[in-house]
Amino acid sequence: MKAHLDQREKTACQETALWVVLASRVILGPVEAPVNPVAREPLDPKETTETPEMPAPTTSNQDLQEPKGPKVTEDQKAIRKVRNMKWLAEATYTGEALDFALSNTLSLMTHENKVVIVLTDGRSDHSRDKVPLNVLCGKDLLVGGLGIKDYSGRAPNHEQLEELVCKSDTKPGFSFVLDNFAELLDDTFLQNLTSRICQNKTCPDYKCPLSFTEDVDILVMMDSSASVGQKNFVTTKTFVSRLAERFLTAERKRGATVKMGVAQYSRSSRMEQSPTTNLTLVSYKTEEAAFQNDGTNVLEALEFAAKSLAGRGDSSGGRRKLVLFSDGRSQDVTEALLEKRVREVADAGVEVFVIAVGTQVNEVNLRTMVSKGRRDDISYAQRHLFRVSDYNSLLHGVFHQTVSRRVSTNKL
């Protein structure tokens, strides 16, 4: 992406020191790097979501050793250090953490623009932490607070979040509130965060290119039931065409082959185009797909997808992925039947992603469809379930990038 920036964009966004603080006595920083979206490995939400049963590990200097080798970039060093961080499992001392970072790293930040990003649940322990949350205020810093609901679903403390971002400073800070840690990987959020960091300066476009390193067959199944409606079905087809362009024009390494097919389902399922590398053909067949306007049979759709992908004989060793539009509602389905079918699809080697549109959804069925038979693995479900408020939202912003990037990753 850096190659696509003009000189003006580079000047605007590079001269910024980025400093990240994870509240709970964990400090990372500073990272003297351009503040623009860079190619990255998605962090596993399981590594960032608290789990109360986990023992408290210790962190040694050996854990933070930088990778050796002459070709390691500063970005790669920073990513490695983040991945090697250990959860401390202690109380939240946000003020103390900010003060420690301020005292130990501010002198290392040499750029004129200094940005601090604080990840927190917004609930510092005031009874034991004697350092005020506004310790960063008045220091010529731009402070951004990312308030994230904890593992039990408790929302961040709004007052604490607003206090630590220094709203009354000459450089007033900003804050975001996220429902879960998986949203940190959402492209729309990352684009918004990048824009707030750059503020009045020109920021680069957030393109987030895809890269495949092994063979993959992707089948996208559109919901063509009467409850969707003709107009929304047309919107779905436009969105699927955008996915096709992303998947079939992506970078392919080590001779990887990427194929995408399109199908639809209502009371019965129908293949519009079997998996192919031909973008023109996929786009044409998607546009020509006729709305069925009938009932909804999710069980049959899942079975159809598993058989269609399993029938491919020229993708030896490759991955098979299903992107299914569903609100979780279906005729003649029970929780037990759906769970059995989901296990069958998983046993067939098909990874399922679900796009849920609207608020009238069956939550239990949605969670079952993305569970892979592992209903206790919340982070897995979060990575495989996408939600939008309505069909028009499919075409807003970079949602198609969010879906395509997450589907393209090899991490299960």
C-alpha positions as CSV (number, residue, x, y, z in Angstrom):
1,M,0.0,0.0,0.0
2,K,2.9,2.4,0.7
3,A,3.8,2.3,-2.9
4,H,0.5,3.8,-3.8
5,L,0.9,6.9,-1.6
6,D,2.0,10.1,-3.2
7,Q,4.7,12.2,-1.6
8,R,2.1,14.6,0.0
9,E,0.4,11.7,1.8
10,K,3.8,10.3,3.0
11,T,4.8,13.7,4.4
12,A,1.4,14.1,6.1
13,C,1.3,10.8,7.9
14,Q,4.8,9.6,8.4
15,E,6.0,12.2,10.8
16,T,4.1,10.7,13.7
17,A,5.2,8.6,16.7
18,L,2.7,6.0,17.7
19,W,2.5,4.9,21.3
20,V,0.3,2.0,22.5
21,V,-0.7,1.4,26.1
22,L,-2.7,-1.7,27.1
23,A,-4.3,-0.9,30.5
24,S,-3.5,-3.3,33.3
25,R,0.2,-2.4,33.8
26,V,1.1,-3.4,30.2
27,I,3.0,-0.9,28.1
28,L,4.2,-1.2,24.5
29,G,6.0,1.7,22.9
30,P,7.0,3.8,21.3
31,V,6.7,2.5,17.8
32,E,8.4,5.0,15.5
33,A,6.6,4.0,12.3
34,P,4.5,5.6,9.6
35,V,0.9,5.9,10.7
36,N,-0.7,4.3,7.6
37,P,-2.4,1.0,7.2
38,V,0.3,-1.6,6.6
39,A,0.0,-5.3,5.6
40,R,-0.5,-7.2,8.8
41,E,-1.1,-10.6,10.3
42,P,-4.5,-10.5,12.1
43,L,-4.1,-11.1,15.8
44,D,-6.0,-14.0,17.1
45,P,-8.8,-12.6,19.3
46,K,-8.2,-15.4,21.7
47,E,-4.8,-13.8,22.5
48,T,-6.5,-10.5,23.4
49,T,-9.7,-11.6,25.2
50,E,-9.4,-12.1,29.0
51,T,-10.2,-15.6,30.3
52,P,-10.6,-15.7,34.1
53,E,-9.5,-19.3,34.4
54,M,-6.1,-18.7,32.9
55,P,-3.0,-18.7,35.2
56,A,-1.0,-15.5,35.4
57,P,2.2,-16.1,33.3
58,T,5.4,-14.1,33.8
59,T,7.2,-12.0,31.3
60,S,11.0,-12.3,30.9
61,N,13.5,-10.4,28.8
62,Q,13.9,-13.5,26.7
63,D,10.2,-13.3,25.7
64,L,10.8,-9.9,24.1
65,Q,13.9,-10.7,22.1
66,E,13.7,-9.2,18.6
67,P,13.8,-11.6,15.7
68,K,17.2,-12.1,14.2
69,G,18.1,-11.6,10.6
70,P,19.2,-8.7,8.4
71,K,15.8,-8.3,6.6
72,V,13.6,-7.8,9.6
73,T,11.7,-4.5,9.3
74,E,10.7,-2.2,12.2
75,D,7.0,-3.1,11.6
76,Q,7.9,-6.8,11.9
77,K,9.8,-6.2,15.1
78,A,6.8,-4.4,16.6
79,I,4.4,-7.1,15.6
80,R,6.7,-9.8,17.2
81,K,6.9,-7.9,20.4
82,V,3.1,-7.6,20.6
83,R,2.7,-11.3,20.0
84,N,5.2,-12.1,22.7
85,M,3.5,-10.1,25.4
86,K,2.0,-12.1,28.2
87,W,-1.3,-11.4,30.1
88,L,-0.5,-10.2,33.6
89,A,-3.9,-11.2,35.1
90,E,-3.7,-8.3,37.6
91,A,-6.0,-5.4,38.6
92,T,-6.5,-2.5,36.3
93,Y,-4.1,0.4,37.1
94,T,-4.7,2.6,34.1
95,G,-3.3,5.8,35.7
96,E,-0.1,4.0,36.8
97,A,0.4,2.4,33.4
98,L,0.0,5.7,31.6
99,D,2.4,7.4,34.0
100,F,5.0,4.6,33.6
101,A,4.8,4.9,29.8
102,L,5.0,8.7,30.0
103,S,8.1,8.6,32.2
104,N,9.9,5.9,30.3
105,T,9.2,6.4,26.7
106,L,8.2,10.1,26.0
107,S,11.9,11.1,25.7
108,L,12.3,8.5,22.9
109,M,9.5,10.0,20.8
110,T,11.2,12.5,18.5
111,H,8.5,13.3,16.0
112,E,6.5,16.5,16.2
113,N,3.2,14.6,16.2
114,K,2.9,12.2,19.1
115,V,-0.1,9.8,19.4
116,V,-1.1,7.6,22.3
117,I,-3.6,4.8,21.8
118,V,-4.9,3.3,25.1
119,L,-6.8,-0.1,25.0
120,T,-8.9,-0.4,28.2
121,D,-12.1,-1.5,29.6
122,G,-12.5,1.9,31.2
123,R,-12.6,0.7,34.8
124,S,-9.4,1.6,36.6
125,D,-9.2,0.7,40.3
126,H,-9.3,4.2,41.8
127,S,-9.1,2.8,45.4
128,R,-5.5,1.5,44.8
129,D,-4.3,3.4,41.7
130,K,-3.4,6.9,43.0
131,V,-2.3,8.2,39.6
132,P,-5.0,10.3,37.9
133,L,-6.3,9.2,34.5
134,N,-5.6,12.6,33.0
135,V,-1.8,12.2,33.5
136,L,-1.2,12.5,29.8
137,C,-3.1,15.8,29.5
138,G,-1.2,19.0,28.8
139,K,1.8,17.0,27.4
140,D,1.3,17.9,23.7
141,L,0.0,14.4,23.0
142,L,-3.0,13.2,20.9
143,V,-4.7,10.6,23.1
144,G,-7.1,8.0,21.7
145,G,-9.0,5.7,24.0
146,L,-10.3,2.3,22.8
147,G,-12.9,1.1,25.3
148,I,-13.7,-2.6,24.9
149,K,-16.3,-4.7,26.6
150,D,-14.8,-7.3,28.8
151,Y,-15.3,-11.1,28.6
152,S,-18.4,-10.8,30.7
153,G,-20.0,-8.2,28.5
154,R,-19.6,-5.2,30.8
155,A,-19.4,-1.9,28.9
156,P,-16.5,0.5,29.4
157,N,-16.8,3.3,32.0
158,H,-17.6,6.3,29.8
159,E,-16.5,8.9,32.3
160,Q,-13.1,7.3,32.8
161,L,-12.7,6.9,29.0
162,E,-13.4,10.6,28.5
163,E,-11.1,11.7,31.3
164,L,-8.0,9.9,29.9
165,V,-8.4,11.2,26.3
166,C,-7.9,14.9,27.4
167,K,-10.9,16.5,25.7
168,S,-10.0,20.0,26.9
169,D,-6.4,19.9,25.5
170,T,-5.3,22.0,22.5
171,K,-5.1,18.6,20.8
172,P,-8.4,17.1,22.1
173,G,-8.4,13.3,22.1
174,F,-10.9,10.8,20.8
175,S,-12.5,7.6,21.9
176,F,-14.1,4.5,20.4
177,V,-16.3,1.9,22.2
178,L,-16.2,-1.6,20.8
179,D,-18.5,-4.6,21.6
180,N,-15.7,-7.1,21.6
181,F,-12.0,-7.6,20.9
182,A,-12.6,-9.1,17.4
183,E,-13.8,-5.6,16.3
184,L,-10.2,-4.4,16.6
185,L,-9.6,-6.3,13.4
186,D,-12.5,-4.8,11.5
187,D,-11.4,-2.8,8.5
188,T,-14.0,-0.1,9.0
189,F,-12.8,0.5,12.5
190,L,-9.1,0.5,11.4
191,Q,-10.0,3.0,8.7
192,N,-11.8,5.3,11.2
193,L,-8.9,5.0,13.7
194,T,-6.4,5.9,11.0
195,S,-8.4,9.0,10.0
196,R,-8.6,10.1,13.7
197,I,-4.8,9.7,14.1
198,C,-4.1,11.8,11.0
199,Q,-6.9,14.2,11.8
200,N,-6.5,17.3,9.6
201,K,-3.7,15.7,7.5
202,T,-4.2,13.6,4.4
203,C,-4.5,9.9,5.2
204,P,-3.9,7.1,2.7
205,D,-6.7,5.1,1.3
206,Y,-7.3,1.9,3.2
207,K,-7.2,-0.8,0.5
208,C,-6.1,-3.9,2.5
209,P,-5.0,-6.1,-0.3
210,L,-5.5,-9.9,-0.1
211,S,-2.9,-12.6,-0.4
212,F,-3.4,-16.3,-0.8
213,T,-0.6,-18.8,-0.1
214,E,-2.5,-22.1,-0.8
215,D,-5.4,-23.3,-3.0
216,V,-8.8,-22.4,-2.0
217,D,-12.4,-22.8,-3.3
218,I,-14.9,-20.3,-2.0
219,L,-18.7,-20.7,-2.4
220,V,-20.9,-17.7,-1.7
221,M,-24.6,-18.6,-1.1
222,M,-27.2,-15.8,-1.4
223,D,-30.5,-16.0,0.5
224,S,-33.2,-15.9,-2.1
225,S,-36.2,-16.4,0.2
226,A,-39.4,-14.3,0.2
227,S,-38.4,-12.5,3.4
228,V,-35.4,-11.0,1.7
229,G,-37.3,-9.3,-1.1
230,Q,-36.4,-8.6,-4.7
231,K,-34.7,-5.2,-4.1
232,N,-32.5,-6.6,-1.3
233,F,-31.6,-9.6,-3.5
234,V,-30.3,-7.2,-6.1
235,T,-28.2,-5.4,-3.5
236,T,-26.8,-8.8,-2.4
237,K,-25.7,-9.6,-5.9
238,T,-23.8,-6.3,-6.1
239,F,-22.0,-7.1,-2.9
240,V,-21.2,-10.6,-4.1
241,S,-19.7,-9.2,-7.2
242,R,-17.4,-7.0,-5.1
243,L,-16.3,-10.1,-3.2
244,A,-15.6,-11.8,-6.4
245,E,-13.3,-9.0,-7.6
246,R,-11.5,-9.1,-4.3
247,F,-11.0,-12.8,-4.2
248,L,-10.2,-13.4,-7.9
249,T,-7.8,-10.5,-8.3
250,A,-5.9,-11.2,-5.0
251,E,-2.2,-11.9,-4.9
252,R,-1.4,-15.6,-5.2
253,K,1.9,-16.9,-3.8
254,R,3.6,-20.3,-4.3
255,G,1.4,-21.1,-7.2
256,A,-1.9,-20.9,-5.2
257,T,-5.1,-21.2,-7.1
258,V,-8.2,-19.2,-6.0
259,K,-11.6,-20.2,-7.2
260,M,-15.0,-18.7,-6.4
261,G,-18.5,-20.0,-7.0
262,V,-21.9,-18.4,-6.5
263,A,-25.2,-20.2,-5.5
264,Q,-28.5,-19.2,-4.0
265,Y,-31.0,-20.9,-1.8
266,S,-34.6,-20.6,-0.8
267,R,-36.7,-23.7,-0.3
268,S,-34.2,-25.4,-2.5
269,S,-30.6,-24.5,-3.6
270,R,-29.3,-23.7,-7.0
271,M,-25.7,-23.3,-8.3
272,E,-25.4,-20.2,-10.5
273,Q,-21.7,-20.7,-11.2
274,S,-19.4,-23.5,-9.9
275,P,-16.0,-22.4,-8.5
276,T,-13.8,-20.9,-11.2
277,T,-10.9,-18.4,-11.6
278,N,-12.8,-16.5,-14.3
279,L,-13.9,-13.2,-12.7
280,T,-15.9,-12.1,-15.8
281,L,-17.9,-15.3,-15.7
282,V,-18.7,-15.1,-12.0
283,S,-19.8,-11.5,-12.3
284,Y,-22.1,-12.3,-15.2
285,K,-23.7,-15.3,-13.6
286,T,-24.2,-13.4,-10.4
287,E,-25.9,-10.6,-12.2
288,E,-28.1,-13.0,-14.1
289,A,-29.3,-14.9,-11.0
290,A,-33.1,-14.8,-10.7
291,F,-34.8,-14.2,-7.3
292,Q,-36.6,-17.4,-6.1
293,N,-39.1,-15.7,-3.7
294,D,-39.9,-18.9,-1.8
295,G,-39.4,-20.4,1.7
296,T,-36.1,-20.8,3.6
297,N,-34.3,-24.1,4.1
298,V,-30.9,-23.5,5.8
299,L,-30.4,-27.2,6.4
300,E,-30.6,-28.1,2.7
301,A,-28.4,-25.1,1.8
302,L,-25.6,-26.3,4.1
303,E,-25.9,-29.8,2.7
304,F,-25.8,-28.5,-0.8
305,A,-22.7,-26.4,-0.1
306,A,-20.8,-29.2,1.5
307,K,-21.6,-31.6,-1.5
308,S,-20.8,-28.9,-4.1
309,L,-17.4,-28.1,-2.5
310,A,-16.6,-31.7,-1.8
311,G,-17.2,-32.6,-5.4
312,R,-14.2,-30.5,-6.5
313,G,-11.5,-32.9,-7.6
314,D,-8.7,-30.5,-8.7
315,S,-8.0,-28.7,-5.5
316,S,-5.9,-31.3,-3.8
317,G,-5.0,-30.2,-0.3
318,G,-6.7,-26.8,-0.7
319,R,-9.2,-25.2,1.6
320,R,-12.9,-25.0,1.1
321,K,-14.9,-22.1,2.4
322,L,-18.6,-21.2,2.5
323,V,-19.9,-17.6,2.8
324,L,-23.6,-18.0,3.7
325,F,-26.2,-15.2,3.9
326,S,-28.7,-16.0,6.7
327,D,-30.7,-14.4,9.4
328,G,-30.7,-17.8,11.3
329,R,-34.4,-18.4,10.6
330,S,-35.6,-21.4,8.6
331,Q,-38.5,-23.7,8.1
332,D,-38.4,-27.1,9.7
333,V,-35.2,-26.6,11.7
334,T,-34.5,-27.4,15.3
335,E,-31.4,-26.6,17.3
336,A,-30.4,-30.3,17.4
337,L,-30.8,-30.8,13.6
338,L,-28.9,-27.6,12.8
339,E,-26.1,-28.6,15.1
340,K,-25.9,-32.0,13.5
341,R,-25.7,-30.5,10.0
342,V,-23.1,-28.0,11.1
343,R,-20.9,-30.8,12.4
344,E,-21.3,-32.7,9.1
345,V,-20.2,-29.6,7.1
346,A,-17.2,-29.2,9.4
347,D,-16.3,-32.9,9.1
348,A,-16.4,-32.4,5.3
349,G,-13.7,-29.8,5.6
350,V,-15.8,-26.8,4.9
351,E,-15.2,-23.6,6.9
352,V,-18.4,-21.6,7.3
353,F,-18.8,-17.8,7.4
354,V,-22.3,-16.3,7.9
355,I,-23.4,-12.8,7.0
356,A,-26.5,-11.8,9.0
357,V,-28.5,-8.8,7.8
358,G,-31.0,-6.9,10.0
359,T,-32.2,-7.2,13.6
360,Q,-34.9,-9.8,13.2
361,V,-32.5,-12.8,13.5
362,N,-32.4,-16.1,15.4
363,E,-29.3,-15.6,17.6
364,V,-29.2,-19.2,18.7
365,N,-29.2,-20.6,15.2
366,L,-26.6,-18.0,14.0
367,R,-24.2,-19.0,16.8
368,T,-24.7,-22.6,16.0
369,M,-24.0,-22.1,12.3
370,V,-20.6,-20.5,13.0
371,S,-19.7,-22.8,15.9
372,K,-18.1,-25.7,13.9
373,G,-19.4,-27.8,16.8
374,R,-17.3,-25.7,19.3
375,R,-20.0,-23.7,20.9
376,D,-17.8,-22.6,23.8
377,D,-15.2,-21.0,21.5
378,I,-16.6,-17.5,21.4
379,S,-13.7,-15.9,19.6
380,Y,-14.0,-18.5,16.7
381,A,-17.7,-17.6,16.3
382,Q,-16.9,-13.8,16.3
383,R,-14.4,-14.3,13.5
384,H,-16.9,-16.2,11.4
385,L,-20.1,-14.1,11.9
386,F,-20.6,-10.7,10.2
387,R,-23.5,-8.4,11.0
388,V,-25.0,-5.4,9.2
389,S,-28.1,-3.5,10.1
390,D,-29.7,-3.6,6.7
391,Y,-29.0,-4.6,3.1
392,N,-27.9,-1.2,2.0
393,S,-25.1,-1.4,4.6
394,L,-23.5,-4.2,2.6
395,L,-22.4,-1.6,0.1
396,H,-21.3,1.1,2.6
397,G,-17.6,1.7,3.5
398,V,-15.2,-1.2,3.4
399,F,-17.5,-4.0,4.6
400,H,-16.7,-6.1,1.6
401,Q,-13.0,-5.7,2.5
402,T,-13.7,-6.8,6.0
403,V,-15.5,-10.0,4.8
404,S,-13.0,-10.9,2.1
405,R,-10.0,-10.3,4.4
406,R,-11.3,-12.5,7.2
407,V,-12.4,-15.2,4.7
408,S,-9.0,-15.2,3.1
409,T,-7.0,-15.8,6.3
410,N,-5.7,-19.3,6.9
411,K,-6.1,-19.2,10.7
412,L,-9.0,-21.2,12.0
